[in-house]
């Protein structure tokens, strides 16, 4: 960990790792770093937990109140990876609670335990997992909405890189142009309804073009 901090400082690198993904992992970190007050503190002790070190922590399924407070204070980003958590039976991250508390968060596919790089699939899974958490764990926390998961997949995660993930003035023009006309419906659909269909159909429509920083790449 000390050497990782040296590398981070030498090359001004961002940090991405896992945090409180499952209970056995949390216990293992306690054994390795007994003086740490929580899993996140084990990173903080070595300068690898936000602040001057841009940090993304994946999962955060079982983050304690203290850990959540530290993430918020240090500006640590959460990468919510619902499909990975489901496939590994790790648990259901309290994404609604994190949003309500104003933590920085985006969506991740975690392809090591996920089955797809598709952000549409990640959005659908985020909604479905939040519904399960609402039904089975905490009915005081409403499931995520279409608008919220779209935010997490775009502007929420994009904030880590600066003004990215939005079509607002002053943001980099990163965009995917999609022709969804082949997804037929007998009635006219609103923009929200069209987006919802794309999410649940895993983006089953023709990608016409992609732009990164205003430059067309496809």
Secondary structure as UniProt FT lines:
FT   HELIX           2..11
FT   STRAND          15..19
FT   HELIX           23..32
FT   TURN            33..35
FT   HELIX           39..44
FT   TURN            45..47
FT   TURN            51..52
FT   STRAND          55..59
FT   HELIX           65..74
FT   STRAND          77..80
FT   HELIX           82..87
FT   TURN            88..89
FT   HELIX           95..100
FT   TURN            101..102
FT   STRAND          104..107
FT   TURN            111..113
FT   HELIX           119..136
FT   TURN            139..140
FT   HELIX           146..151
FT   HELIX           152..156
FT   HELIX           157..158
FT   HELIX           159..161
FT   TURN            169..170
FT   STRAND          175..179
FT   TURN            181..182
FT   HELIX           191..200
FT   TURN            201..203
FT   STRAND          206..212
FT   TURN            213..214
FT   STRAND          215..216
//
